[in-house]
């Protein structure tokens, strides 16, 4: 008996090894998962009579995202169980999602099962989740975990047990992790309950709708995705986070917050927190962060020769992330920025595309507009204005910014933003990029840019016609001139004073 068991486990391990070490491109593995889910979605929507529904697009978006959540959670669990790299585990788990076709196929082939609908467990129809868990989803109901799904889940849990055994886990550890596999799948089947629990914890309304569940899945994917990326390559994640330039990122996040505040100030009403506002705020901030990372990574690629001199710690210079791998990072961040901004509405997606496009035009060939003296910073100040508009749109649904605010960004901020070239003076000079510090000389340019800051702060106070703001702005402008001209020059001090200034402005407007 023991010999037969060992022979079976050896056979199972050989299959697993062939899948994990297959030379098949990982893209094919992802596409196998995608098309397996697509086939399941077609069969399920056809059986339910939703194939021609006006809400089909929303339903399909939710289905794809929910299965993605489940796949990511299982890969993470299997990694902690076996310490196998997540990419190898994904080569086994993702194709295994072909088993998803079992419930709709069994519904067609077994007439006795046609009286049960395929669906989630909901709080009102499945109140005792512990009992449901202990009794393998409890008694059959009109809708929920139908018989075909239970067979599918039993097969998946059994296969996970064999996987853990084949990976060298003992019987009891394999049993424990297969039980956790069942728990992950159970939680997936009870996602509406998890959603309602989160909403109750936040004190928000808990109506379970397809858009609400789609938002919930996107939030879970964001959390699970970062976990997977970290487990896949801790070094790459750390290098990207080290290079995120938090003070500059905070500038753009503050611009988004300023847009919300200006909208509330002009409309005379604060932002009311609802479940939709909660998710959309997270997604917009997420989209801005990914859009910024797109700008950072593309700029790093284009500025290699400059960074060798002025920023030797950049990952493109140190080669901690090989160039052939780093080239994929901008497009990963671009895709994620598009997904999370598009999850809100088309206008938000368009504004985020404008933001990324402006930075691409600024940094990348063939135009590489950063080579244009002074006026190249118009693209960055315009990006700041775009995020103010994004915040305004998020709060009130319109773009009704005062002309004075628009003038301030396009003129004053453009002039002041030339300070970002001070740090890169040596690299720009060697690369022949005619920035203001290169043309005027480093010390003279610091004084000129310092004057730009003083004027910008005073104009900001005049735009808002508010005496406390004007007085604070004048003082902050003088402080900026001091930090710009003193030795040694510290860019973080300039950015720090600026960010505090914006934070005070937002507070006063509130």
C-alpha positions in Angstrom: 0.0 0.0 0.0 2.8 2.4 0.9 4.6 1.6 -2.3 1.5 2.3 -4.4 1.1 5.6 -2.5 4.7 6.6 -3.1 4.4 5.7 -6.7 1.2 7.8 -7.1 2.9 10.8 -5.3 5.9 10.5 -7.6 3.7 10.5 -10.6 1.8 13.6 -9.3 5.0 15.4 -8.5 6.3 14.7 -12.0 3.2 16.3 -13.5 3.5 19.3 -11.2 7.2 19.6 -12.0 6.5 19.6 -15.7 3.9 22.3 -15.3 6.1 24.5 -13.0 9.3 24.2 -15.1 7.6 24.4 -18.5 9.3 26.6 -21.1 5.9 27.8 -22.2 5.8 31.6 -22.0 4.0 32.9 -18.9 1.8 34.9 -21.2 0.3 31.7 -22.4 -0.4 30.6 -18.8 -2.2 33.9 -18.2 -4.2 33.6 -21.5 -5.2 30.0 -20.5 -6.6 31.4 -17.3 -8.4 34.2 -19.1 -10.0 32.0 -21.7 -11.0 29.3 -19.2 -12.8 32.1 -17.2 -14.2 33.4 -20.5 -15.7 30.0 -21.3 -17.2 29.7 -17.8 -18.7 33.2 -18.1 -20.2 32.4 -21.4 -21.8 29.2 -20.2 -23.1 30.8 -17.0 -24.5 33.9 -18.6 -26.1 31.8 -21.4 -27.7 29.4 -18.9 -29.0 32.3 -16.7 -30.4 34.0 -19.8 -28.1 37.1 -19.3 -26.1 36.8 -22.5 -28.2 39.6 -24.1 -28.6 41.6 -20.9 -28.0 45.3 -20.9 -25.9 44.8 -17.7 -23.7 42.1 -19.3 -20.6 44.2 -19.4 -20.8 45.1 -15.7 -21.5 41.4 -14.8 -18.6 40.2 -16.9 -16.2 42.7 -15.3 -17.2 41.5 -11.9 -16.8 37.8 -12.9 -13.3 38.3 -14.3 -12.1 40.3 -11.3 -13.6 37.9 -8.7 -11.9 34.9 -10.3 -8.6 36.9 -10.4 -9.0 37.6 -6.7 -9.4 33.9 -6.0 -6.4 32.9 -8.2 -4.2 35.4 -6.5 -5.2 34.4 -3.0 -4.6 30.7 -3.8 -1.1 31.4 -5.2 -0.2 33.3 -2.0 -1.5 30.5 0.2 0.3 27.8 -1.8 3.5 29.8 -1.6 3.4 30.0 2.2 2.6 26.3 2.3 5.4 25.1 0.1 7.9 28.0 -0.2 7.7 27.5 -4.0 8.2 30.7 -6.0 4.9 32.3 -6.9 5.6 32.2 -10.6 6.0 28.4 -10.6 2.8 28.0 -8.5 0.9 30.2 -10.9 1.9 27.9 -13.7 -0.1 25.1 -11.9 -3.0 27.1 -10.4 -4.0 29.3 -13.4 -4.5 26.5 -15.9 -6.4 24.5 -13.2 -9.2 27.1 -13.4 -10.4 25.2 -16.5 -12.3 23.2 -13.8 -14.7 26.3 -13.7 -16.7 24.9 -16.6 -17.8 21.9 -14.4 -20.8 23.7 -12.7 -22.5 25.0 -15.8 -21.8 21.8 -17.7 -23.2 19.6 -14.9 -26.2 21.9 -14.7 -26.9 21.0 -18.4 -26.1 17.3 -18.1 -27.9 16.5 -14.8 -31.5 17.5 -14.9 -31.9 17.1 -11.1 -29.4 20.0 -10.6 -31.2 22.5 -12.8 -33.4 23.8 -10.0 -30.4 25.4 -8.3 -29.0 28.7 -9.4 -25.3 29.6 -9.4 -24.4 32.4 -7.1 -22.8 33.8 -4.0 -23.8 33.3 -0.4 -25.6 36.4 0.9 -26.1 37.7 4.4 -29.8 37.4 4.3 -30.0 33.9 2.8 -26.9 32.4 4.5 -26.8 34.0 8.0 -24.9 31.2 9.9 -21.6 31.1 8.0 -19.8 29.0 10.6 -22.4 26.3 10.2 -22.2 26.6 6.4 -18.4 26.2 6.6 -18.5 23.2 8.9 -21.2 21.4 6.8 -19.6 22.1 3.4 -22.0 25.0 2.5 -25.0 23.6 4.3 -28.3 22.5 2.8 -29.0 23.2 -0.9 -31.0 26.3 -1.6 -32.6 27.9 -4.7 -29.5 30.0 -5.2 -25.9 29.8 -3.9 -23.3 27.1 -4.0 -25.1 24.6 -6.3 -24.3 20.9 -6.5 -21.9 21.3 -9.4 -20.0 24.0 -7.6 -19.6 21.7 -4.6 -18.2 18.9 -6.7 -15.9 21.5 -8.3 -14.7 22.7 -4.9 -14.3 19.2 -3.5 -12.1 18.3 -6.5 -10.0 21.5 -6.0 -9.5 20.9 -2.3 -8.6 17.3 -3.0 -6.1 18.3 -5.7 -4.6 20.8 -3.3 -4.1 18.1 -0.7 -2.2 16.0 -3.3 -0.2 19.0 -4.3 1.0 19.6 -0.8 1.8 15.9 -0.3 3.7 15.9 -3.6 5.7 18.9 -2.5 7.0 17.0 0.5 4.6 18.2 3.2 3.6 15.5 5.8 0.0 14.3 6.0 -1.1 16.6 8.7 0.4 19.8 7.2 -1.1 18.8 3.8 -4.5 18.3 5.5 -4.1 21.7 7.3 -3.2 23.6 4.1 -6.0 21.9 2.1 -8.4 23.0 4.8 -7.1 26.6 4.4 -7.6 26.2 0.6 -11.2 25.3 1.3 -11.4 28.3 3.6 -10.1 30.6 0.9 -12.7 29.3 -1.6 -15.4 29.5 1.0 -14.6 33.2 1.7 -14.7 33.7 -2.1 -18.2 32.2 -2.2 -19.2 34.6 0.6 -17.7 37.8 -0.8 -21.0 39.7 -0.3 -20.8 38.9 3.4 -17.2 40.2 3.5 -18.3 43.4 1.7 -21.1 44.0 4.1 -18.8 43.4 7.1 -16.3 46.0 5.7 -19.1 48.6 5.1 -20.5 48.1 8.6 -17.0 48.6 10.1 -16.7 51.9 8.2 -20.2 53.0 9.1 -21.3 53.1 5.4 -24.4 51.8 3.6 -24.1 48.2 2.6 -26.3 47.7 -0.5 -25.0 44.7 -2.4 -24.9 45.6 -6.1 -22.7 44.4 -9.0 -20.7 47.8 -9.1 -20.2 47.6 -5.4 -18.9 44.0 -5.6 -16.7 45.0 -8.6 -15.2 47.8 -6.5 -14.6 45.4 -3.6 -12.8 43.0 -5.9 -10.6 45.7 -7.3 -9.7 46.7 -3.8 -8.8 43.1 -3.0 -6.8 42.7 -6.2 -4.8 45.9 -5.2 -3.9 44.3 -1.8 -3.2 40.8 -3.1 -1.4 42.1 -6.1 1.2 44.1 -4.1 1.6 41.0 -1.9 2.2 38.8 -4.9 4.7 41.2 -6.5 6.6 41.4 -3.2 6.7 37.6 -2.8 7.7 37.3 -6.5 10.7 39.6 -6.2 11.4 41.4 -2.9 14.4 43.2 -4.4 12.5 44.7 -7.3 9.7 45.9 -5.0 12.1 47.5 -2.6 14.0 49.3 -5.4 10.8 50.7 -6.9 9.6 51.9 -3.5 13.0 53.4 -2.8 12.9 55.4 -6.0 9.3 56.6 -5.7 10.4 60.1 -4.7 7.8 60.5 -2.0 7.9 64.3 -1.7 7.2 64.8 -5.4 4.5 62.2 -5.3 2.9 64.0 -2.3 2.8 67.2 -4.4 0.5 65.5 -6.9 -1.6 63.9 -4.2 -1.9 67.3 -2.5 -3.0 68.7 -5.8 -5.8 66.1 -6.0 -6.8 67.0 -2.4 -6.7 70.7 -3.2 -9.1 70.2 -6.1 -11.5 68.5 -3.7 -11.1 71.3 -1.2 -11.6 74.0 -3.8 -14.7 72.3 -5.1 -16.1 72.1 -1.6 -15.2 75.7 -0.9 -16.8 77.0 -4.1 -20.0 74.9 -3.7 -20.3 75.4 0.0 -20.5 71.7 0.9 -18.1 69.1 2.3 -17.4 65.8 0.7 -19.9 63.2 2.0 -18.4 59.8 2.5 -20.4 57.0 0.9 -19.3 53.5 -0.1 -18.9 54.7 -3.7 -16.8 57.7 -2.6 -14.7 55.4 -0.3 -13.8 53.1 -3.2 -13.4 55.8 -5.8 -11.1 57.8 -3.6 -8.8 54.8 -3.1 -8.9 54.0 -6.8 -8.1 57.6 -7.8 -5.2 57.9 -5.4 -4.0 54.5 -6.6 -4.2 55.6 -10.2 -2.2 58.7 -9.5 0.5 56.7 -7.7 0.7 54.3 -10.7 0.7 57.2 -13.1 3.5 58.8 -11.2 5.5 55.5 -11.2 5.0 55.4 -15.0 6.5 58.9 -15.1 9.4 57.9 -12.8 10.3 54.7 -14.6 10.2 56.2 -18.1 12.2 59.2 -16.9 14.8 56.8 -15.4 15.2 55.0 -18.7 15.6 58.2 -20.7 17.9 60.0 -18.2 20.4 57.2 -17.7 23.4 59.3 -18.8 22.4 62.2 -16.5 21.7 59.9 -13.5 25.1 58.3 -13.7 26.4 61.7 -12.6 23.7 63.1 -10.4 21.7 60.1 -9.2 24.0 57.1 -9.0 21.5 55.3 -6.7 18.8 55.0 -9.3 18.0 51.3 -10.1 18.8 51.9 -13.8 22.3 53.0 -12.8 23.0 50.4 -10.1 21.5 47.6 -12.4 19.9 46.0 -9.3 17.0 45.6 -11.7 18.4 44.5 -15.0 17.6 46.7 -18.0 15.8 44.0 -19.8 13.4 43.6 -16.8 13.2 47.3 -15.9 11.8 48.2 -19.4 8.6 46.4 -18.5 7.9 48.4 -15.4 6.5 51.5 -17.0 3.9 49.5 -19.0 2.9 47.6 -15.9 2.3 50.9 -14.1 0.6 52.4 -17.1 -1.8 49.5 -17.3 -2.7 49.6 -13.6 -3.2 53.4 -13.8 -5.6 52.9 -16.7 -7.5 50.1 -14.9 -8.0 52.0 -11.6 -8.9 55.3 -13.2 -11.2 53.6 -15.7 -13.0 51.9 -12.9 -14.4 55.3 -11.9 -15.4 56.8 -15.1 -14.2 57.7 -18.6 -13.3 61.3 -17.7 -11.1 60.2 -14.8 -9.4 57.8 -17.1 -8.9 60.6 -19.7 -7.3 62.9 -17.1 -4.9 60.2 -15.9 -3.9 59.6 -19.5 -3.3 63.3 -20.0 -1.1 63.2 -16.9 1.0 60.2 -18.1 1.1 61.6 -21.7 2.5 64.9 -20.6 5.3 63.3 -18.6 6.0 61.0 -21.6 6.3 64.1 -23.8 8.5 65.8 -21.2 11.0 62.9 -20.6 11.0 60.6 -23.6 12.3 60.8 -27.2 11.7 61.8 -29.9 10.3 65.1 -28.4 11.9 65.0 -25.0 10.6 68.4 -24.2 12.6 68.7 -21.0 15.4 70.1 -23.2 13.3 73.2 -23.8 14.6 75.9 -21.5 12.1 77.2 -18.9 8.9 76.4 -20.8 9.3 72.7 -20.5 8.1 73.0 -16.9 4.7 74.1 -18.3 3.9 70.4 -18.9 4.5 69.6 -15.2 2.5 72.6 -14.0 -0.2 71.6 -16.4 -0.1 68.1 -14.8 -0.6 69.7 -11.4 -3.6 71.6 -12.7 -4.9 68.3 -14.2 -4.9 66.7 -10.8 -6.7 69.7 -9.3 -9.3 69.3 -12.0 -9.5 65.6 -11.1 -10.1 66.4 -7.5 -12.7 69.0 -8.4 -14.5 66.5 -10.7 -14.4 63.9 -8.0 -16.2 66.2 -5.5 -18.7 68.0 -7.7 -18.6 66.5 -11.2 -17.6 69.7 -12.9 -14.4 71.6 -13.8 -15.5 75.1 -12.8 -12.1 76.4 -11.5 -11.6 80.1 -11.2 -9.5 81.7 -14.0 -7.2 83.1 -11.3 -6.3 79.5 -10.2 -5.6 78.4 -13.8 -3.4 81.4 -14.4 -1.5 80.8 -11.1 -0.7 77.2 -12.2 0.2 77.9 -15.8 2.4 80.9 -15.1 3.6 81.0 -11.5 4.0 77.3 -10.9 5.7 76.9 -14.3 8.3 79.5 -13.3 8.9 78.1 -9.8 9.1 74.5 -11.0 12.5 75.2 -12.6 13.9 74.5 -9.2 13.8 70.7 -10.0 16.7 71.3 -12.4 19.1 72.6 -9.7 19.8 69.1 -8.3 20.6 67.8 -11.8 22.9 70.7 -12.8 26.1 68.7 -13.4 24.3 65.9 -15.3 22.3 68.3 -17.5 25.4 70.4 -18.2 27.3 67.4 -19.4 24.3 66.1 -21.4 23.9 69.5 -23.1 20.4 70.1 -21.7 19.8 73.9 -21.6 18.1 74.2 -18.2 17.9 77.5 -16.4 20.8 76.6 -14.0 22.9 75.6 -17.0 22.3 78.9 -18.9 22.4 81.3 -15.9 24.9 79.4 -13.8 24.0 77.5 -10.6 24.2 80.4 -8.1 22.5 83.0 -10.2 19.7 80.6 -11.2 19.0 79.8 -7.5 18.4 83.5 -6.8 16.2 83.9 -9.9 14.1 80.8 -9.1 14.0 82.0 -5.5 12.3 85.3 -6.8 9.9 83.1 -8.8 8.9 81.4 -5.5 8.4 84.7 -3.6 6.2 86.1 -6.4 4.3 82.8 -6.7 3.5 82.7 -3.0 2.3 86.3 -3.0 0.1 85.7 -6.1 -1.4 82.7 -4.4 -2.4 84.8 -1.5 -3.9 87.5 -3.8 -5.8 84.8 -5.8 -7.7 83.7 -2.7 -8.2 87.3 -1.5 -7.7 86.1 2.1 -5.4 88.2 4.4 -4.2 85.3 6.6 -3.3 83.3 3.5 -1.5 86.3 2.0 0.6 86.9 5.1 1.5 83.2 5.4 2.3 83.0 1.7 4.7 86.0 2.0 6.5 84.4 4.9 6.7 81.0 3.2 8.0 82.7 0.0 10.8 84.3 2.0 11.7 81.0 3.6 11.8 79.3 0.2 14.2 82.0 -1.1 16.4 81.3 1.9 16.4 77.5 1.3 17.1 77.9 -2.4 20.1 80.2 -2.0 21.8 78.8 1.1 24.6 76.3 1.0 24.5 73.3 0.9 21.4 73.2 -1.2 18.8 70.7 -0.1 15.9 70.0 -2.4 13.9 68.2 0.3 13.9 71.4 2.4 12.3 73.3 -0.5 9.8 70.6 -1.1 9.0 70.3 2.6 8.2 74.0 3.0 6.1 73.8 -0.2 4.1 70.8 1.0 3.5 72.4 4.4 2.3 75.5 2.6 -0.2 73.5 0.5 -1.4 71.6 3.6 -2.0 74.9 5.4 -3.9 76.3 2.4 -6.2 73.2 2.3 -6.8 73.5 6.0 -7.7 77.2 5.8 -10.0 76.6 2.9 -11.8 73.8 4.8 
